[in-house]
Amino acid sequence: MCVGGSIVYDRERRWRASPLKKRHQRKRRSGFQEAQRNLRSQQLRKAPEYEVMAKPRLSSIDGKLAEEFAIPSHINEVGEKMSAFAVHHAAAGQRVVLITSGGTKVPLESRTVRFLDNFSSGRRGASSAEYFLDAGYAVIFLHRHRSLYPYTRTFSTVNMLDALQFSGNTGEVVVNQQVLPNITKVLKRYQEVKDSKLLLPIEFNTLSEYLHLLKTAAQALSTIGSKAMFYLAAAVSDFYIPSSEMPEHKIQSSDGPLQLSLNMVPKILSPLVKDWAPQAFVVSFKLETDATILIEKARRALETYRHQVVVANVLDSRRCYVVVVTPETQAELTLTEEDVRSEIEIEERIVSTLTSAHDKFITQ
């Protein structure tokens, strides 16, 4: 019989078939193969001439994602938004960068009460988004729910009620610009970005949501080829509990000490580079606590995944020192004390270095 376009044979019955039946089977197979060839020819003739971008391929991780990580209910809707955003801005001559930002939450129960998390605030991703926008990129901002956000991050430590004053005479609410310095400049720039529809925010919460949304984003951006950049600044969990092994209800402390067996999270960078968006410019991050192994680990990542750039940084100095590592070069980016006093951010220099590298990547 025919299943999914291929013929399935019963090995024992095949050897017992009569010569007449064998000839009939060969004739059927020949007719089926001829029909396949005709169909492929028709598809090639109908294919539009402008389709030059590589289509995303399936990888061995695709099945694992579907089986072990819950698929967000809104994934198709979000995918359509990202595709339309990428195509629109690429057609207007703009490049598009996907920025991932913030940490991923790993639930311990299906109806989540307890979970594993990390310290990431999303600061690097949020600030980098602003500098990419200033450099002329359109930005898809894939960020953790309630992590720092472009422009509003500037006032993240401010109690907004302290920044507002109520006038009893007129009933107006007035902004105290001493509490919110630069609010006029920041608000003006944010509204320019919003009016131009240059920023598409997409939220995630759990590790499962992040992985599925990243895959969907990669497939959406694959349609614009080398104009796409991936800036993978999110702090992604290394361990997880498969959804099939997760208890449904809250784990009870009355059951005694808790022992967890965690699986390794699949390395999503490999299928992203090889299968989902093979023509894109991909930047990953490497954070270490031991500076002596930093460059070695960054170069090993480049050799393993065959992408373009690793931004390497050490935990204690990550806000004033990074190394941008490529297969051919490495560039140290440092902020001086004067830079820090002038409120210059290391992300401004990271983005400047990467946009220049992206220029060369597109023209090579």
LINFENFEN-V993609 format. One record per backbone hydrogen bond with DSSP energy under -1.0 kcal/mol. CO is the residue of the C=O (numbers start at 0). NH is the residue of the N-H. Records with the same first field share a line. If there is no record, write none. Layout:
CO->NH / NH
This chain:
0->7
2->5
5->2
9->13
10->14
11->15
17->21
18->22
19->23
20->24
21->25
22->26
23->27
24->28
25->29
26->30
27->31
28->32
29->33
30->34
31->35
32->36
33->37
34->38
35->39
36->40
37->41
38->42
39->43
40->44
41->45
42->46
47->50
49->51
60->64
61->65
62->66
63->67
64->68
67->242
71->74
73->77
74->78
75->79
76->80
77->81
78->82
79->83
80->84
81->85
82->86
83->87
84->88
85->89
86->90
87->91
88->93
89->92
94->137
95->228
96->139
97->230
98->141
100->143
101->234
104->206
105->115
109->111
113->107
115->105
120->147
121->125
122->126
123->127
124->128
125->129
126->130
127->131
128->132
129->133
130->134
131->136
132->135
137->96
138->199
139->98
140->201
141->100
142->203
143->146
148->152
149->151
150->153
151->154
152->155
154->157
158->161
162->175
164->173
166->170
171->166
173->164
175->178 / 179
179->182
181->185
182->186
183->187
184->188
185->189
186->190
187->191
188->192
189->193
190->194
191->195
192->197
193->196
197->138
199->140
201->142
203->144
204->104
205->209
206->210
207->211
208->212
209->213
210->214
211->215
212->216
213->217
214->218
215->219
216->220
217->221
220->223
223->226
224->227
226->95
227->280
228->97
229->282
230->99 / 232
233->235
234->103
237->264
239->262
241->244
246->109
247->110
251->254
252->255
262->239
265->267
267->271
268->272
269->273
270->274 / 275
271->276
274->56
276->279
280->229
281->308
282->231
283->310
285->312
287->314
289->292
292->296
293->297
294->298
295->299
296->300
297->301
298->302
299->303
300->304
301->305
308->283
309->324
310->285
311->322
312->287
316->319 / 320
319->334
321->332
322->311
323->330
324->309
328->325
330->323
332->321
335->339
336->340
337->341
338->343
339->342
344->347
345->349
346->350
347->351
348->352
349->353
350->354
351->355
352->356
353->357
354->358
355->359
356->360
357->361
358->362
359->363
